[in-house]
């Protein structure tokens, strides 16, 4: 049961995958597959592998991380029945290799992708529960002519699917699917509506009509007769309060530190150097400290500094780097840098957004790449799993206030979250009642914790073309669609667990890991690894008592208790500071880029048909007048939403730039490896 390779044969690994299962009486088009791969070259610049078997074909672009010489893909089981391509990493592959060898399997490489071939051969679909990693992979069953696609638990690695002209297609990015000859380049109206409400698009849609995501924690099977099944195989297991763990906090903190330590250790496995992102906050500092334990060489760190001191955390980065002996490289970003990178940000993200925060992260991954790094560890996921955001504390205070809605003192607790409210107690009190008191008593509402955010974000919809907005609303209501995705036991969960579940399935999966994570990393061919999203850590966090996640208004209570011994006191006790980036001066004022004025001109707005021309014109005029005083958060979100949507329309609909087709290093046809064919003959 070894993965087989003919004499002299090489295999190709990835960080981008694509494929097509053609309709009856047609063969998979190698020209289409290589055009799709061309759109993914930034995800894997180190090689291209092509597999063809009648109606089915798949292609990958490789970023070499593990087994640089022998980890090429596609890769097969010994009898060449199962052919595998993967985007991502299986971090527990050495342990799985030993287990599979004991069961009689023999390995030809050290590639983690080979583990997938053997694991699927041994356990079938159940192999997913044995995998500790961040992955999206495709397995082709040559005998049954059946395709199996699966995505990791949190959807860290992307995977899009579509049916075009009777062909089932999949790819790591939507732009690759658009290279299919039957694809149409059209906006999905509901996608825009959900972005301007939930901050993200739910996975059964995308920004493009006809394209959707295979959601995180899901798999599907597709055969000669069409879709066989699509099913969730994992969801974060929050439990009702009475089922939470009961051990002493000290014991739980010790267990958490052990889990985090091992999650970090296995994510350092690579045949290339691994660095860390260091923001200066608790989460990235904890990961850096744990990585330092397992690194023999000097640990390399990478950080962002902002020219605007309101956003800068460099003093804390330096303190942490000095404490750990980290060799820290830093890039300083200003508004002009954000404006310059933003078109590329949208091209990579493939959808509109409401923040400029991804732009500095694209610059940061470029810094890591220039230092010859391909892999970095980051601290994403800690806030969602251990209750680090103000939205969790806000919901807790509102539930406390709702028990005595007439109280004048309880709502004043919100001033601890938003200190600006304390500057004018009279105005602040009125604002508290009107804004945070909306829907105060509806504590049984499944979306209680997020209603205020969703309602506030939805104010951006006043700039959308009314006809387009009506078409989007005819397709569905974002909040109702979100509620339809909630698990059966959602009502039994505590209020904090409900809020965390919603945050994970909207902000984390739909925005943070996508637009700020994978896409900005892979834009410079950097792989990000996320120890906090190790499923063992996530399942541990989900079963903690809520009071150990959020305690007396202190966010991330148990996490802080666990990692405090590793960190300088001023880092361990820092309050959460959300990562933000400048907006207004990036797009408005004397230094604004020319593309902003072009894209927001009445003629361009009218031609795109996405927004109300008078409303956007008024918004941009207001922004010009407010350079010194600033705009409201909603108006800033609207500016980013309009500009990002217009950039998206320009790049993908009005004037798309097509990448050159990829050139394969080797081609597999059926069960046999052949030299590169002359395509089109």
N, C-alpha and C positions, 0 to 999 in steps of 0.2 A: 504493500500500500504506500509506496513512495511516490513523490511528485517526480514525474519523468521528464528528462530532457535528452534529446538525441545528441550524439557526439557533435561538438562544436556549436550546439544550439544555445542561444541566450534568450532570456525572458525579460519582460518590461514591466516595471512598476509604475507608480502613478503619483499624481495628486489631482488628476482630473479623469473622469470616466464618462463615456457616452456610448449609446447603442441604439439599435433599432430592431424590432421584430416586424418584418414586412408582412403586408397582407397576403392572402392566398395567391398562388401563381406568380409571385414575385420574389426575387432574391434581394438580400440586403445590398445596398449600394455602397461599395467601398469609397467612391468619390464623395458621397454624402458624409460618411463616417469620418473621413479625413478632413473635410471642411469643418465638421463639428469639433474635431480635435484641434484644428487651428485656432478656434476661439478659446481653447483651454490651455494654450501653451504657457501662459503666465503661471498656471497652477503646477506645471511640471515641465521644466525646460530640459530635463536630462535624458529624454528618450520617448519614443512613441511605439506602441504595440497595437497590432490590428488582428482581430479574430473574425473569421468568416465561416459560416456554416449554413448555406442555403438561404432560408428566409431570415436568419438571425446574423447579426454582426455587432461587435463591440470594439471600442478603441480606448486607449488610455494614454495619458501624458504623464511622465514620471518625474517626481522629485526624489532623488536618492537620499534616503535617511538611514535605512537598515539594510545590511548585506548589499553593499554598493556594487559588488561584482556579480552576485548570484540572485539578487532579488527582482530581476526583470519579470515583466508580465506581458501577456497572459500566462497563467500558471495552472497546471492541471494535476489531478490525482493520478495515481500510478497507471491506471488503465485508460487514462485520458477521457474519462466520462465527464468529470466535472471541471470546468474551466472558470477561473476566478480572476476578477480585476477589482482592485480596492482603492478607495480614496481614504486615507487616514492611517491609523496605527492600532494594532492590538498589543497593548502594553504587557499583558501577562502571557505573551507567546512562549517564553522559555518554559514556564510551568505547564502550559498546555502541550507543548512539544513532548515533555517527559511523560505526561499522562497518555498521550496518543502512542508514543513509542511502546509503552507498557501494554497497550492494547494491540500491538502488532504492526503499527504504521512505521514506515521508514522514510526519513527526510533526506532530500537532496540539497537543500539550501538552509540558510539561517533566516530566511525572510519570514516575517510575520504573516504575509499573505499566504504562504504555503500552509500555515496552520489552518486557514479558512477552508482550503480544499479538503484536508484530512478531517477537520471537525464536522463539516457538512456531510461528508461521506459517512462518518461514524454516527452522528447524532441527528442529522437532518435539521429541521427548524429549531429544535431544542438547543442547538449549539449556541444560539444567540445569548442564552442566559449564562453561558460560560465565558463570554467575551468581556474583558475589561478594556475598553478603548473608546476611541472617537473615530467613527467609520461610516462610510457608505460603500456598499460593495454589490457586485453583480456576480452571480454564479449561473453558468449555463450547463444544463444537463443534456449532454449530447445524445444520450440514449432516448430520453423521453421528449426531447425538443422543448424543454421547459426552462423558463427564466425565473430566477429568484433574486429579488432586490431587497435589501435591508438597510436600515439607517440606525445609528446609535441612539442611545436612550434620550438624550437631550437635543438631538438633531444638530450636533456641532458641525458635522460635515454635511454639506448640502446635497440634495438630490431632487431634480425636477423631472416630471414626466408629462407626456402629452400624447394624444392620438391625432395624427395628421394623415389624411387621405387613406385611412385604413391601416396605417403603420403605427405601432406602439413604439414610442421613443423615450429615452431617458438620458439625462446628462447632469453633470455637477453644476452647471450654470444654464440659465434659461437662454442666453445668447447662442449657445451651441444648438439648442433645439430649433432656433429660428433659421438655421441653415438648411433645414429640411425643405424640399421643393414645394410641399403643400402647406407650409406654415404661413400664417398671415400675421402681419405686424400690426396689432391693434391693442389699444388700451383695454384693460378689464376695469369697467367703472366701479365695480364693488371693491376692487383692490384699492382704488384711490379713496373711496369712502371709508374703508377700514383704517387706512394709514392716517387719515385726518380725524379719526375717532379713537382707535385703540393703540396707535403708534405703529402697528404692524398689520400685515395681511395674514389672515388665517390660512393654514396650509392647503386647504382645498381650492385655493385660488392663488394668483400671483398678480403682478402688475400687467401681465400679458394675457389677453383673452385666449382661452384654450389650454393654458399651461398651469399646472399645479405642482405642489410639493408632495413627495411621500413624507408624511409627518414624522418627526422624531419618535423613536420607539415603535415604529411600524415596519412591517414587511409586506411584500406582495409576491404573488406567483402568477405568471402569465404563460399560457401554452398555445398550442396550435389553434384552439378554438376561441381564444381571447382570455380575458381576465379570469383567473381561477378563484383567487381570494386576495383581499387586502385587509390586514388585521393589525391591531395594536398588540405588541408583545411585552411592553413595559410602560409603567407610569409611576411617577413618584408616589410612594405609598404613605401619604399622610394618614394618621389614624385619629379616631375620636379621642377626646381628652382622657377617657377612662382606660384607654389601651396604651397610653404613653408609658415610657420606661420609668421605673421607680427608684433606680439606684441613686446613691449619694452624688451630688454634683462633682465632688473631687474625683470619684471613680469614673464618671462619665467624661470629665475633662481629660483624664489620662487616656481613656479609650479613644477619644477624638484625636488627640495628638498622635497616638500610634497609627490610626488610620490615615491621617494626613501625611505623616512621615512616609508611610509605605506608598501612598498615592503619588507623592513627589518622587520617591526613589525610582519607581518603575517608569515614570515619565522622563527620567534622565537617560533611559536606554536609547542609544543611537550610535551610529558609527560616524557621526559628525559632532562637533562641539554644540553644546546646549547652553543658551543664555537665559536671562530672566528679565522681564519687564519690572521696573521698580518705580512705583508712583509716589512712594512716601507714606502711603496709607497702611492700615493694619493688614489687609489681605495680601497684597503683593509682598510686603515685608516679611510676613510669615512664610510665604512660599520661598522667598529668597533665603531665609534663615534655614529652612529645612533642606533646600537644595545644597546649601553650603556644607551641611553635614556629610553629603554623599559625593562631593566633588573634590578630587585630589588637586586639580589645578586651581589657579585663581579663578573665581567665578566672575563672568562678565555680565554686567547689567546695562540696561538701556532705559533711558528716561526722557520725558518731554518736559521742557520748561517753556513758560509763556512769557512773552514780552510784557503783557498786561499783568501786573502784580495781583489783580483780583482772581486770576486763575492759576497762579504759579504756586508750586509746592516744592521747589528745588531745595529749600533749606532742609526739609524733612528727608528728601532723597539723599542728600549729602550725609545727613546724620546716620541714616541706615547703612549707606555704603561704607562709611567709616567704621561703624560697629562690626560689620561682617567682613571687612577687607575686600569688598566687591570692587572690581575695576569697572567704574561707571562711565559710560559714554552718554552724552546728552545732546539733544537737538533743541534749539530755541525756535519757537513758532510764534509768528505774529499774524495779524489779520490778513496781510497780503499773502502769506504762505497758505492760509486756509482758502482764500479766494482762488489762488493759483491751482491748488490741488482739487478743488471741488468738482470740476467736470470729470476728472478721472475717478473720483469717489463714486459718482453716480453711475459711470460706466461699469465700474466693478460691482457696485451694490445692485444694479439692475432694477431699482425701484426708487420712488420718491421717499423723502425723509423729512423730519422736522427739526433736526439738529445738525450742527456743523462738527460735532465731536468726532466723527470718523476721520475727518481730514488730517488732524494732527497724528492720528494713529497710522495713517498711510505714510506720513513722513517718518514716523518712528520705525516702522518695519523696513523702510528704506535705509535707515541708519544701521539696523541690524544686518541687513544684507550687504551693505558696503563694508561691514566688519567681517564678512565671510561667514556669517551664521545663517543656518537654515532652520533652526528650531529655537523657540523661546517658551518659557513657562510664564503663565500669567495668573492673576488672582480672580478672574471672573467666576461668578457663581456663589461666592461667599455671602453677598448681601441678600440674595434671594433665598438661600438655604438657611441662613442664621438670622434673618430679619434685620438687615442693616439700613433699610431705606426709611425716610420720613413717612412714606405712605403707610407703613405698618404702624408706626407710632401714632400717626394721625387717626387711623381707623380705631386704634385702641382708645384714644381720648374721646373720639366721637361716640363710641359705644358706652363709655363711662358717662359722658354727658347725657346720652339718650335716656339713661336711667332716671335722671332728674332734669328734664329738658328746660325747666324754668330757672335752673341755677345760673347765677351770674359769675360764679367762680370757676366752675368746671371748664367752660370753654377757654378761659384764660390760660389753661395749660398749653394751648396751642402756641402761645408766645414763646415757649421754650424751643419749639421747632422752627418758628419763623420770627426771629427777633425784631424784624422791622415793624411788626404789629405793635410793639411796645412803645414806639416813638410817639404815638399819639393815641392814648388810651381811649379817648372818646370815639375817634374815627375807627381805631382798631377794633373796639367792641362792636360797633355797627357792622364792620366788615365781617367779623367772626360770625355774627348771627346770620347775616345774609348768605355768605359764601359757604362756610363749613356747616351751617345749620340746615342746608337744603337736604331734604330726605332724611333728616336726623333720626326719626323714629322707625325707619324702615329696616331695622336690623336683621330681619329675616330675608332681605333681598340677597340673592346669591352674589351679586356684584357690589354689595354695600361698600366695601373698602375702596373700590375703583370708580364708583359713579362720578365723584367729583372730578377726578382726572379725565374721564371719558367726556363728561359734559363740557369741561373747560377746553379740552383739545378740539372738540367738535365745533367750537366757535370759528375755527379756521374754515369750516365749510361755507361760511358766508361769502367767501371769495371764489367758490367753485361755480362754473357755468350752471345755471339752474336746470337746463335740459339734461346735462350730464348727470347732475345730482339726482334728478328724478329717475333717470334710467338706472342709476346705481341702487337707489332705494327700492325700486321695483324688483331687484334681484334678491334683496334680503336686508335685514336689520343687523348691524354688527354686534350689538349687545345680545340680541336673541340668538344669533348664530354661535356666539361664544358660550352662552349658557347651555346650548344643545350639546356642546363638547364636554361638559363637566361630568365627572365620574358619578356613579350611582350613589356613593356614600357621601357626596359633597355636603349635604345638609347636616350630616352628623359630625362634621369636623368643627373644631373651634374657630373662632373668628380670625385669629392670626393664621392658622393653617389655610383657611379659605383664601385670605389675602395673598399668601405666599404662592399658592397654587396658581392663582390668576396672574401674578407677576411672572412666574416661571413660563407660563404658556402664552404670554403676550410679549412683555418687555424683553425677557432673557432670550427665549428661543426665536422670537420674531424680529427682534431688533438688535439686541446687544451681541449675541453670538453671530449674527448675520452681518449687519451693516458695520458694526464696530469691530467684529472679531474676524471670522474666516476671510471675508472679502478684502479687508484692508491688510491682513497678513499675506494672503496669497497674491495680492497685487504686486508684491515684491518677492514672491516665491518663498515665503516664510511660513513654516508650520507652527501654529500656536497649540500649546498643550495646557490643560486646565485641571490641576490636581483637585480643586474643590468639587469638580463635577465627576470625579470617580464615583461610580454608583454606590460603593460601600459607604463613602462619606455622605452622599445624598440620602441613602436609606437610613443611616444613623440619625441625621438631622431631622428627617421627617417623623421620627418616632420619639423625639425629645418632648418633654412637657413644654408647653408654650412659655411658661415662666422662665425657662432656661435659654430660650432664644431671645426673648424680649422681657427684661426684668426691671421694673421701676423706671421705665423710660430709657434704660441703657440698652442700646442695640448690641446684638451679637454677644450676649452675656457669656454663654459657655465657651464660644470660640475665643473670646478675649481671655477668659480664665485659662484656657488650654495653652495658648501661645504666648502669654505674657512672659514666662521665663526665658523665652528666646529673644526678646526685643528690648531695646532701650525703653525706659518708662514713658518718655514723652511720645513714643510711637505707639506703645501698647495702650495708652489711655487717650489717644486722639479721638475726638468725635469724628463721625463719618463726614467726609467732605465729598459730595458728588462730583464726579469728573464732568466738567463742562468746558466749552470752548467759545471764544468770542463769535458773535453773529453780526451785529449791526454794522460795524465798521469794515467788516470783510466785504460787504456787498453795497454799501451806501457811503457817499461822501467823495472827497477828491481822489482817493486812491482806489475807488471801486473798479473792478475789471470791466472791460468793454462789453463782455457777453451779458452782463446783468441788464444794462440799458437796452441791448438788442433784444433779449428774450422777453423783457417786460414792456416792450413797445406795443402800442395798440395793434399794429398790423400783425406782429408775430403772435400775440395773444389771440387775436381773432382767428388767425389761420389754424392754430392748434386746437382751439375750441374747448380748452380745459377750464378756463377761468372767465369770470366776468370782467370785461375790460375796464369799465368804470370803477369797480371795486378795487382792482389791483392798482390802477393808476392813482387812486386816492391813498392807498396803503403806502406806495412808494413815495408819494409826496409827503405824507406824514412822517415817514422814516427820515427823509432829508431834513425836515424841520426839527427832528428829535435827536440829532447827532450828539448834542451836549447833554440833554436831559434823559435820553434813553427811551425805549419803548417798553410796553408791557410784555410779559412772557408770551402771551397768546399772539400778539402782533409779531414778535420775533419768530415764533414757530411758523406763522403764516408766511412770512417772507422766505424762510428756508423751504417751506412746502411748495410755494409757487416757483421759486428758482430751480429747485431740484426736479420738480415735475416737468418744467419746460426744458431743462437739460436732458431729462430722460426722453422726452418726446423728440427732441432734436437728434439724439444719438441713436435711438432705436426705431423711430417711426419715420421722421421727416428725411433724415440724411444719414442712414446707418453706414458705418465703416466696417467692411468685411475683412476679416483676417485671412491671410494666405493659408491654403490647405496645409496640413501637417504632412511630413514625409515619414513613413514608418521605417523603423530599423529592421524589423522582421514581421512576417505575416504568418498566422496560423490559419490553415484552411481545413475545416473538418477536424480530424484528429492529428493532422500532419503539419509539421513546421516546414515552411518553404521560404525561399528567398523572396525578396521584395518583387511583387509582380509589376508589370507595366500596365497600369490601370487604364481602363477605357478601351482595351483591345479585345 
